[in-house]
Amino acid sequence: MTTEVLINVGPDETRVALVEDARVAEIHVQREARHGLVGNIYKGVVRRVLPGIQAAFVDIGLDRTAFLHVGDMVELPGPDAGLPAIGDLLHEGDEVVAQVLKDPLGSKGARLTTQLSLPSRYLVLVPGEHHVGISAKIENEEERTRLRTLLEGLVAECPAAGGVGVIARTAAEGADQSALATDLEFLLRLWTAVMARAGECHHVCLIHGDLPVSMRILRDLLDNHVGRVRIDNEAEYLRVRAFAEDFVPAILPGLELYAGAAPIFDLYGVEDALNRALDRRVPLKCGGYLVIDQTEAMTTIDVNTGSYLGHHDLDETIFKANLEAAAAIAWQLRLRNLGGIVIVDFIDMKNEEHRAQVLRALERELARDPARTHIEPFSSLGLVEMTRKRTRESLGHILCEPCPTCAGRGTIKSIETLCHEVARELQRASRHFDTSRFMVLAAPAVVTHLQECHLLHDGSTRDLQRSIKLQAEPHYPQELFDVVPL
């Protein structure tokens, strides 16, 4: 698998696309007015302590207070150990240094942890810990032993490393001692600077901000399969090149300034993929389709055969549609960055072996996803429940806003329903206002239906004994109407 990275820099916005085998796998969007906060470290002030849920709300300078649970403050010594009471750790007005685990989402504030960590290219520094860890994605035991031995030696030789833990990231596989030592020295200098800033700051403030998205991609996601990194802005290209010289020198031969005539996101159809990632319906090559609905609680995915009729029996047709859907679902979750609880309603399969193969296909496709996922077997209702780790907002939340007409419901009241509401409002208004005339202002379609139907002339409104004038207001959305006494 070869990976290519396209970086598009516009006014107050940077977009990064990861293309794997000529197919768009991920899209990251960062705007100047709306930076992602994950990884940022703040000095905050505790505003409320809630013993009932073992949590506190912390002011870190955002619109909404952030959420800090006691489980994100202490590491339990064993699986049977209990959590301390939040009131024993925090009180209102206390200052606390915390790091953002999850961006604000919907009506929820950011989620915090006081267990800080600082990542670099190969390592993660974990202050307060005293151990060396190795990423679980490095499966070769010899390589795990080599890295552990190297890191334990580097930590023992460095006095400044006392009281900190070190974790080798997946990118550390194959890295030599010199590269690991350079990374460790950088992280220790950064941690010293963070602590100095925390000591100087005596109010709510940002202590340490994570890298911009273009550099964060190089640090976190790139590996030996990367072919090229193309950037369409010279100033950003020079900044990324300087960063790569220090931290990702292996990328330098493939780093280039894009000067093509077509916009960079037209390559590999990235712009089209981005727009399709906002659609509710996703077509499958076989003729079936997915319906993806994202709510605050969970994401639901419904698989439908659509026009796919197959060539053999019904079971085989359903099985093949579900296999293709499994691959498409894994791709869509990563492309749209959908996280949290995901419920998949595959087309019903009676054959248990078919169910097992579809589940294995879904697991195999999700193995390419850097985000951690967990899949449960088919439930008694034929549903697949899974979770995908969510740290940043989905593409839909970043690029869209609730519809001003339906307020995010996805539907609006029918014209017939609104006409009945107008009739009821007229009855209500006639009891409160001593007037002989009412004027109804509504959207043109509603006024037309009121004129054509007999709703305002039947027995339910005839006893009003009022004159009713209908006036169409082209700027009114369908659900808005006013009843005005004259």
N, C-alpha and C positions, 0 to 999 in steps of 0.2 A: 504493500500500500504506500503510495506517495501522497504527500500532503503539500499543498500550496497555500500561502497566506496572502490575501489581498487586503491592503489597508487604504481606505478612502477617507481623506481629510477634507471636510467642508467647513463653512462658517459655524463655529461653536458646536461642531459635531464631528466625531470620529467613529467610523464604522470599520469593523474587522470581520472578514469572512475566512473560515477555514474550509478549504476544498480538498476532499479526499477522493482520489481516483476519479477526478473530473466531476464530482458531485458535491454540492454545498452541504457541509455537515453542521456547521455552527455559524451564527452571526452574532456579533457583539456590537452594541451601540452605546456610546458614551457621549453625553451632551454636557456642555459647560454649565448649564443651569441645573443639571440633574446628574451629578456624579454618583456612581455606585459607591457604597460606603463600606462594603465588606473588607475587612483587614485594617480599617482605620482605627487608631487608638485615641481615646478621648479622656480628658479629665472631666468628670461629671459630678453632679450633686444629686444625692438621693432626695426625691420629693415625697415619695410615699412608700411605706413598708406594709406589705399585705401578708400577715402570717397565715391566713386561710389558704393561700395558694403558694406559700413559700417563695415569694418573689418580691421584687421592689421595682418601682418606676424611677428611672434616672434621667435627669435633664442633661443632655449632651449638646444642647444648642440647636436642636432640630425643631420642626413644627410640632412634632408629637414626642412625648417622653418615651424613652427606650425601656425595654423590658429585660430585667436581670433575674434569672431563676437561681435558687440556691445550688442546684445541680451544676450550674455553669460557674460556680465559684470555688467548689472544692472537689477534689478527686478522692473517691472512696477507696480505702485501703483494701477492701474485699467486696465480693458480691453480696454478702449478707450484712454489710455495715449500713447503718442508717444515716440519713442526712441530718446535719445540725439544723436548729431552728434559724430561720432567716433573721429573726430579731436579735439573735446572739452575735450576728455578724455585721448587721447594718442598722443604722438609725437615721431618721429624717434629718437632713442637713449635712450628713457625712459626705466627704469628698471620696471619690472612687476612680481609679484608673481602669478602664475597661476597653475591650476591643469588640467591634461589630462582627457578629456571626452571620446575621441575615439582614438584608436591606429592609426598610419599611415596605410593607405590602398592603395595599388597600387601606383599611382603617387601622391596621396594626402598626405600631412603632417598630423600630429596629430591635433586634435581639442582641444582647450583649453577653460577654464572658469576661471574667477577670483572670482567666487562665490564658495569658497572652502568648502569642507565637509570632515569629518573624521569618517569613520565607525568603529564600534566594533561589538561585538556579538549581543547586544540587541538594541544599540542606534546609531544614526548618529549625530555628532556634526556639527552644521552649524554656524560658526563664522559670526558675523555681523547681525544675525537675532535675534529676541526677542520673539519667540513664541515656543510653544510645539505642535508638530504634531504627528499624529498616522498613521501608515501604513494603506492604504485603504484595504489591504487584511485581516486586522482584522475587521471582520464584526459585531461581537457581541457588541451591544451598551453598555452593562454593563461593558465589558472588556475595551472598549475604554475609558469610563468614569473613570474606576479605574486607568488605566495607565496615563491618563491625570492628574488626581489628584495627583498621586504619583510623577510624573515628575515635575509638577509645584511646589510641596512642596520641592523636592530635589534642584531644581534650585534656589528657594527663600532662602534656607538655606545655599547655597554655594556661598560665595563672589566671588570666581574665575569664577563663571558661568555668571557673568554680561556681557552683550553684545554678548551672544551666544544663538543660538536656539538649540533645541533638538528634534529629531524625533525618535519615537519608531518604530523599525523594526518589521517585521512579527514574528521573533523569540522571541520578547519580550512578546508575548501572554502567560500569566500564570506566568511570572517571578515575583519574590517577590521584596520587597523594597531593601533588602540587595544587590541582584544581580544587580539591576538597579543603585544603588548608587556606587557600585564598578566600573561598566562600565563608569559612568559619571566621576568619579575621574580619571580613566585611560585616558579618552579622553581629559580631561582638562590638565593633565600633558603632554600629547602628543602635544596638541596645544601650550602650553607654550614653549616646546622644538622646535617646528616648527618655531614659531615666533623668538626665539632666533637665530636659524640657519639662518633665512632670514635676520636678522639684521647684522649678522657677514659676510655674503656672499656679495661681491661687484662685482660679475661677474656672467656669466652664470654658473649655477650649479644645481644639484639635491638637493633639501632641504629635501624631505621626500619620501621614496620609499614604495610602498605597500607591503604586505606580499607575500612570495612565494606561489605558486599555491596550495601546499598541505595544508597549514594553511588557505589560503583564502577560500578554499572549506568548511572547518570546520566552519569558521566564517559566511559565506554567505548563504550556501545552506542546511545545515543540520537541521533537525527538529526532533520531537519526534518519527518519523517513522523509524529512522535509526537503522538498526540492528547491522552491524559491519563496522569497518574501518580497512582494512588490508593493511599493508605496507611491501614491500619485501626488505627493506634496514634497518639495525639496527640503523645506525646513524640518518637517517631520522625519524625512529620510535621514538627514544628518544627525538628528537627535537619536533616532533608533540605531544608527550605525555606531555612534559613540557608546551607546549602552551595550550593543552587541560586542564591541571590542573588549569590554571589561568582563562581560558575564556570559555571552554566548558566541565565542569566536568561531565555532564551527559553522555558524549561519552566514558568516561574512561572504563567502563565495556566491551564495544564492541570494544575497540582498541586493535589490536593484531599484532604481528610480523609474517608475512607469511613466512613459511619455507617449503612449499610444493615442491614436485619434479618438477611439471610442472610450466612453467612461469606463473606469476600471471595473466597476460592478456589473458591466455588461458582459465581461468575460465569464464563461461558464454559466451564464444566465443567473447570476447572483441576485440582481435586482428583481427578476421575475420570481425567483425562489422566495425572496423576502416578502413580496406582495402575496404570494400564494400561502405563505406561512400565517397569514392573518385570516385566511378563509376558514369557515366552519367545516366545509366539506372538502375532502381530499380524495380525488379519483385514484383508482388502482388500474394497473395495466390490463388486468383481466376483464374489466368492465364493472367490477364492484366499486365500493367507495367506503370511506370512513366518515363519521360525523364526530367532530371533536368539540366538546363543550367545556369551557373552563369556568369554574365558579370559585368562590372564596374558600369553600371547604375542600373541594376535590376537582379533579378533571375526569370526565367520563368520555369514553371512546366507544362508539357503536360501529360494528362491522356489518355491512350489507352486501348482498350478492349483486344488486343492481341489475345490469343487463347480461351478466355472466350466466350462461346456460350450461357450459361444460360440454363434454363429448361422450361421457360415460354415464354412470349412475349418479344419483343425487348426492350420496355420501362423498363420492370422489370430487364432485364439483364443489361442495362446501369445504372439504378438506383443503383443496388447492387455493380457494379464495382466502381461507383463514391463514394459510402459510404465507401468502403474499401480504396479507394484512399485518402479520407479525413483524415482517421486515419493515413495512411502512410505518408502523406504530413506533418502533425503536428509533427510526430516523426522525419522525415528527417530534417526538419528545425532546430529542437533543436539539433539533433545529429551532423549535419554538421555546426551548428551555422551560419546559413544563415540569414542575416539581410538586412535592407533597404526595398526597394519596391519588392514585390513578386507578380507575375501575374500567376494565375492558370487557365489553359484551361481544364476544365472538359469535359467529353464526352457530347455532346449536349443533353439536356433534354427538352422536350416540356411540360411536366407536371409541373406546378408551385409548387404543393405540394412536389414533388420530389426535386425540386430545394431548397425549404425552408428546407427540412429535411437534405439535404447534407450540407447546410450552417450551420445549427445548430450542426451537427456532427463535422464539422471543428472547430466551436467555442468551443464545449465541449472538444475536444481533446487538443486544444491550451490552455485551462484553466489550464492545468498541467504545462505549460511552464513558468518558472520564468521571462523570457523576456516579456516585454510589447508588445502586438500585437493589431492591429486594422484591422477589416475586413469590406469591403464594400459589399453590395448586388451584385448579378449578374448584369453585365452591359448589355447594349443592344446587345452587340456582344457575350454574353454568357460567359464572362470572370469574374473571381473573383479577385479583386484587394485588396491587403492587405499590411500592413507594419509590420515589426518586428524590435524591437529596436536593433541596432547594436552598440556594444561598443568595441568588440575585433575582430580580424581577424577570418575568417572561417577556418575550418580544411583544406580545399583545398588550401587556401593561405599560411597556415603555413607549410604544408607538401609537397607541390608541387611547381614547377616552370614552366614557359612557355616552351612548347616543342621547342627544338632548331631547329627542322626541319620546323615546320609550324609557329613558333613565336607566338603561342597561338591562331591562327585563328581556329584551329580544322580541317583544310583541307590543302592540298597542291595541286599545279598545276598538272594537268594530264601530262603524258608523251607526248601525242599528242600536248598539248598546248606548252610544252617546246620545242618540235622539231620545231614548227612554230616560236618560239622566236629565236632559233638558226639560222634559215634561215634569219630572218629579221636582226639579228645582223651581219651576214655575208655580207648582202647587205650594211649595214651601214659602216662596216669596209672597204669594198672594195672601198668606196668613199674617205676614209681618208688615206689609206696606199697604197703606190705604191710597191706592192709585188706580186709575182706570186703564192705564197702558203699561205694557212692558216691552222692552226691546231685547231681543236675543242676538248676541254677537257670537259668531262661530266660524269655523273654517268653511270655505265654499262647499265642499262635499257634504258636510253636515247640514248646511242650510238647504242645499238642493234636495236632500233626502227628506227633510222636514216639510218642504213644500210639496213633494210628490206623495208622501204617505199621509195617512189620515190620523196620525198620532195626536196632533194638536186639535183635532176636531171630534174625537170620540168622547164617550161619556166621562172618561177620567179627567179631562181638562175642560169640558164644555161648561161645567158649573163654576169655572173661574170668573165668568162674566167680565172678562178683561179683553182689551184689544192687544194683539200680539204682533209686533213688527219684527221681521227677520232681516238681519243685515250680515252679509258675507264679509269676512275679514281675511284677505289673502295671506297676511303675515301670521295668522294664528296657526299653530300646529294642530293636528287633528283632534287631540284630546282636550284642547283648551276651549272653553266657552264662558260667556258672561251673561247673566240675566240682570238687566238694568231697569229699575222702575222709572217711569217718565212722569 
